[in-house]
Amino acid sequence: MEIQCPHNDHKTMVTYMRTRIGPNWFRVYYKDSCVIRFTPKDVGRVFGIAKFTPSVNLIREWCKEMVEKYEKKEELPVVLDKEKGFGPECHDMDTHDDNNVSSVSDPESTDLFVPPRMVT
């Protein structure tokens, strides 16, 4: 879906491109070139030294409106299922506690290798 900027003229054209897959983006025609930009800030940078003129400020504001309107940031809540979970966040123990780690020392395996003395 293409949404045209209402501030387009015969030398400048900005279009907001909505896609089903992937990020939405802006197509900017300016000075006989076409570029793709993903943020309103980058759209303003296309115009070079004219980026703070009133017309470019209107275009940038329109771009910000499109991002707010069509790009929804869904934050999914983290649900900890203690019955099915297996990580430390699913158990009622301190994750920084090393006392829960069991290490069994085997007397036979500790005496197998004795490094020789270093000669200096």
C-alpha positions as CSV (number, residue, x, y, z in Angstrom):
1,M,0.0,0.0,0.0
2,E,1.3,3.4,-0.9
3,I,0.4,6.6,0.9
4,Q,1.4,9.9,-0.8
5,C,2.6,12.8,1.3
6,P,0.1,15.8,0.9
7,H,3.1,18.2,0.6
8,N,4.5,16.7,-2.6
9,D,5.3,19.0,-5.5
10,H,6.8,18.6,-9.0
11,K,10.3,18.4,-7.7
12,T,9.8,16.4,-4.5
13,M,7.7,13.3,-3.8
14,V,7.6,11.3,-0.6
15,T,5.6,8.1,-0.4
16,Y,5.1,5.8,2.7
17,M,5.2,2.2,1.6
18,R,3.4,-0.3,3.8
19,T,4.4,-3.9,3.5
20,R,3.0,-7.1,5.0
21,I,6.4,-8.7,5.5
22,G,9.4,-6.7,6.6
23,P,9.6,-3.1,7.8
24,N,7.6,-0.2,6.3
25,W,9.7,2.4,4.4
26,F,9.6,5.8,2.7
27,R,10.4,6.3,-1.0
28,V,11.8,9.7,-1.5
29,Y,12.2,11.4,-5.0
30,Y,14.4,14.4,-4.8
31,K,16.9,16.0,-7.3
32,D,16.4,13.3,-10.0
33,S,17.2,10.5,-7.6
34,C,15.1,8.0,-5.7
35,V,16.1,6.6,-2.3
36,I,14.6,4.4,0.3
37,R,14.6,5.5,4.0
38,F,13.2,3.8,7.0
39,T,12.9,6.6,9.6
40,P,11.6,10.2,9.4
41,K,15.0,11.5,10.5
42,D,16.6,9.8,7.5
43,V,14.0,11.2,5.2
44,G,14.9,14.7,6.4
45,R,18.6,14.0,5.7
46,V,17.9,13.3,2.1
47,F,17.3,17.0,1.5
48,G,20.9,18.0,2.5
49,I,21.3,21.6,3.6
50,A,17.5,22.2,3.0
51,K,16.6,19.8,5.7
52,F,15.4,22.5,8.1
53,T,13.3,24.5,5.7
54,P,9.6,24.8,6.5
55,S,8.5,22.5,3.7
56,V,10.9,19.7,4.7
57,N,9.8,20.2,8.4
58,L,6.2,19.5,7.2
59,I,7.3,16.4,5.3
60,R,9.2,15.2,8.3
61,E,6.2,15.7,10.6
62,W,4.0,13.8,8.1
63,C,6.5,11.0,8.2
64,K,6.3,10.9,12.0
65,E,2.5,10.8,11.8
66,M,2.7,7.8,9.5
67,V,5.1,5.9,11.7
68,E,2.9,6.6,14.8
69,K,-0.2,5.6,12.9
70,Y,0.9,2.4,11.1
71,E,3.9,1.0,13.0
72,K,2.6,-0.6,16.2
73,K,5.2,-1.9,18.6
74,E,3.6,-4.8,20.3
75,E,5.2,-5.7,23.5
76,L,4.3,-9.2,24.4
77,P,4.1,-9.9,28.2
78,V,6.6,-12.4,29.5
79,V,4.6,-15.3,31.0
80,L,6.6,-17.6,33.2
81,D,5.1,-21.0,33.3
82,K,6.7,-22.7,36.3
83,E,5.2,-26.1,35.4
84,K,6.7,-26.2,31.9
85,G,9.7,-23.9,32.4
86,F,13.2,-25.0,32.9
87,G,15.3,-21.9,33.3
88,P,16.4,-20.2,36.5
89,E,13.7,-17.6,36.1
90,C,11.0,-20.3,36.5
91,H,12.3,-21.5,39.9
92,D,12.2,-19.9,43.3
93,M,15.9,-19.6,43.8
94,D,18.4,-16.8,43.6
95,T,20.2,-17.0,40.3
96,H,23.5,-15.7,41.8
97,D,23.6,-18.4,44.4
98,D,26.3,-21.0,43.6
99,N,25.4,-23.3,46.5
100,N,22.8,-25.1,44.4
101,V,25.4,-26.5,42.2
102,S,26.4,-30.0,43.3
103,S,30.0,-31.0,42.7
104,V,31.0,-34.4,43.9
105,S,34.7,-34.9,44.3
106,D,35.9,-38.4,43.5
107,P,39.1,-39.2,45.3
108,E,40.2,-41.6,42.5
109,S,39.9,-38.9,39.8
110,T,41.7,-36.2,41.7
111,D,45.0,-38.2,42.1
112,L,45.3,-39.3,38.5
113,F,47.3,-36.4,37.1
114,V,50.0,-34.6,39.1
115,P,51.9,-32.0,37.0
116,P,55.7,-32.2,37.3
117,R,57.6,-29.4,39.0
118,M,58.9,-26.7,36.8
119,V,62.6,-26.4,36.5
120,T,63.9,-22.8,36.5
